[in-house]
Amino acid sequence: MAAALKDVEAVLLVTPTKAMREVLGKIRLHLDKPLLFIHGAKGIEPGTYKRISEIIEEEIPEEKRKAVVVLSGPSHAEEVCRRHPTTVAVASLNEQAALQAQDIFFNQNFRVYTNEDIIGVEIGGALKNIIALGAGISDGLGYGDNAKAALITRGLAEIARLGVKMGANPLTFIGLAGMGDLIVTCTSVHSRNWRAGHLLGKGHNLDETLSHMGMVVEGVRTAKAAYQLARRQQVEMPITTAIYQVLFENKRPKQAVDELMGRDKKDEFGPLSDILAEKMEHGK
């Protein structure tokens, strides 16, 4: 770690969420000046419900960090390393830090936009993995494009409901860190969350699925955190709840789908419209 941090101005963190505090603890021991912390991790910590930027702020003393930036968007590594055209967003509470991160990563093949909404960018990046598990389950059950389109669209709606309740800008969720990342993660063979969901849809249980994957599936851990956070915030998230039940309560995927389809009739934009109206009333 000492060698990795020698003579650097910025640190890029892409470790799994569950290892973030441990890695930051090791970094903290070798900091001799303030650095810019940029993270590309996508998850929420169960129990604390902390976003990654909040974890960084807790683990790295203020005098040892210039700012925290999140980098997120539709960017499978398999395509980035082949220099396929990729576009992402960077967000920070510090505008100059976001601009610095933009300069670091921007090139002909990797286009970077800035965004002021760090909450929305982090929530979108984390929760899309849950919906990608659902997309894999849908495909594993043999359903087609209609089901996946519905899942992505309604999944985005509930991501936005929770994000806006937490203070995010609703426009973020139709951007790269919202809709963009959700589309690529729900439809690509590169997506480990989709592949894990596909195994679940084929009838494998969670332990079998994770053993077969042999790598971190962020959506599993995030599903537990998001389910708990939604209940705490009193935000309706039926798809997230159904996936949580499949993962941790042994509900059969087909039963979960049938129950989602059989829910009471709703207005398409009702709950989100109420939240937005409340924010506008309070001038937010």
N, C-alpha and C positions, 0 to 999 in steps of 0.2 A: 504493500500500500504506500509506503514511503516513496518508493521509486515511481509509482504511478502518479503521485501528486507533486513530484519535484518540478519546479519551474512552470507550473500551469496557471492559467488565469480563470479557467472554467472547468467544471466537473459535469459530465453527463452520466446520469444514473438510469440504468435500465434493468436493475435487478428485480426479481419478483417481489410483490408487495410484502409477503411474509418474511423476506430476508432484509427488508429495507432498514429497519432499526439496527440490526446487527452490523450491516455494512456501514451505515452512518456512524455508528459507535467507533469503528475502526478508522474511518476517515478523520473523525474528530481528534484522534490522538496525534495526527501528523500535520495538522494545520498550523502554519506559522504566519498566515496573512489571510485576509478575507478573499473568498472566491465566489464566483458566480455559479450557482447550483441550477442545473437544467435537468429535468427528469422526463423520461419517456415511459415510465411505468403506468399501468392502468389497473387500478383497484382501489378498494376501500377497506380499511382495517376493521375486522369484526370486533365487536365489543366497544371500541372507542368511536367508531364511525368516522375516523379521521381520513381526510384526503391526503395524498402523498405530500403535497406542499406543506400541509400542517405538520406532518411527521418530520419533515426536514427542518422546519422551524423549531420544533421541539428538541431535536437531537443535535442540531448545530447552533452554537451560541451566536447571538446576533452580531457580535463583533468579529465573527469568523465567516460571515457570509455577506456578500454584496447584495444579493437578491435571490429569489427563487423564481424559476421559469418552468412552465410545463410545455412540452412539445407533444402534439397529438394530431391524429388524422389518419386517413386511409393509407397505410404505409407498410405492407408486408415486406419483411426483410429480404425474402427470396427475390423480390422484384427490385428493391432499392439497390441491392448489391450488383444487379445486372444493369444498373443505370437506366431502368425504365422510368418514364415520366411519373413523378410522384409529387403530390402537393399536400402540405400540412399547415397547421397553425401553431404559433407560440403565444403563450399568454402569461402575463405577470402583473402584479400590482404596481410594479415599477416599469414605466413606459420605456425608459432608456435600457433597462435590462432586456426587455422583449426585443427591442431594436438590435441590441448587441447579439442576441441569440439568432435573430433573423440573418444578420450578417455572417455569423459563423457557418450556418448550414446552407445558405442560399447558393445555388449554382444552376447550371443549364438543365440539369435533370431533376433537381430537388427544389421545388418552388415553395417558399415559406411566407405565409401571411401572419400579421400580428393580430392579436385579439385582446381586449381589455378584460375579458370575463374568465378569470382563472377558475372560478367555481364551476361554471358551465362546461368549460373544456375538460376539466378533470372528471366531472360527473358523466359527461357523454362518453369519454374514453373508457371509464370503468364499467358502466352499466350495459354498454353495447355487447360486452362479452356474455352477459346473461341471455340476451335475446339471441345471440349466435348459437348458444347451446340449444335454445328452442328451435332455431332454424334447422339445426342438425337433427334434432328429435323428429321434426316434421318430415324431413327427407328420409330418415330411417324408418318411419312409419309408412312410407310410400306415397305421401301426399305430394301434390304438384305445386305449380307456380302460384295458383290462387292463394293457397294456404300460406306460402312463404311471404307473398306480398302483404297479406293481411297481418302476418306476424311482425314484419318489419315496421309497417305503418303504425299499428297499435302499440308495438314495443316502443317506438319513438315517442308516442304520445305519453306513455307512462314515465319514460325517462325525463321528458320535459316537465311533467307534473312535479316530480320529486325535485328536479334541478331548480325550477322556478321557486318552489317553496323554500329552498335553501338559499335563495338570493341570486340565482343565475339569470342571465339575460336570455329570454326565450328565443331570440334570433340565433343564438349559438347553436341550437339544436337542429336548425336547418342548414348549418354550415359544415365545414370539413370535420370538425371534432364530434359532430352529432350525426346527421344523416350520412355524411361521407364515410365515416369510420364504420357505421352500422351496416351500410350496404356491403362494403368489402368484406367485413367479418362474417356476415350471414351468407355470403354467396361463394366464397372462395375455398378451394381445396387446400390452400395454405393455412387456413384458420384452424388452429388446434381446438378452439372452442366448438366450432362446427363439427370437427371430426369426433370430439368427445360426445357431443349431442347425438351424432349419427349412431354411435355405438349404443347409447342409451335407448334410442328409438328402435334399434334392432333387438332389444331385449336384454342387454348386458346391465348388470347393476353398477353402482358407482365404483366400488372397489375394483371390479373387473375392468371397468373403463379406464380408470387412472393407471392401473397396472399395465394395460395394453399401450396407453399413451406414452408412458415413461418420461413425461416432462410436465412442467407446471401448466395447469389449466386454470387461468386466473378467474374465469367465470364461475367456477365452483365456489371458491372462497368468497367472491364478491356477491354471489347470490345470497349467501347467509347474511352478510353484512347489509345488503340492500333490503332484504326482507325485514330484518330487525329495524333498520332505519326508517323504512316506510311506515311500519307500525308506530314507531315513536313519533314520527311527523304527522301521523294520521293522513297519509296519502294512499289512495287506492292504486294498487299495482297488481292486477290480477294475473298477468303473464309471469311476472317475477314470482308471485306466490305459488303459481302452479309449478314452475320449474324448481323452486325450493322444495316443494312437496315431493316431486319426482326424485330429487337428489337425496333428501335427508329423511323423508317419511315413507319411502318405498311405494309411493303412488305409481300405478302403472301409467306410462305415457299416454296410451289411448284414453284412459279414464280422465286424465288431466285435460286433454283436448276436448272431450265430450262435455266436460263441466264448463270449460271456457265458452264453448259454443252455445251452451244452454243457459247462460247467465241472463238475468232480467234485461229487458229492452232498455237501451240507453240513447241519449243524444251524443252524437259523435264528439263534440267539443265541450260538453257540459262541465266536467270537473276542472279542466284546464282553463276554460273561460272564466270560471268563478275565481280561480287563483289570480289570473291576470287582472280581473276587475278589481280585486282587493288590493293588488299592488298599485294600480293606477289611482285608486281612491286615496291611498296613503302617499302618493307622490313618488313611488319607487320606480 
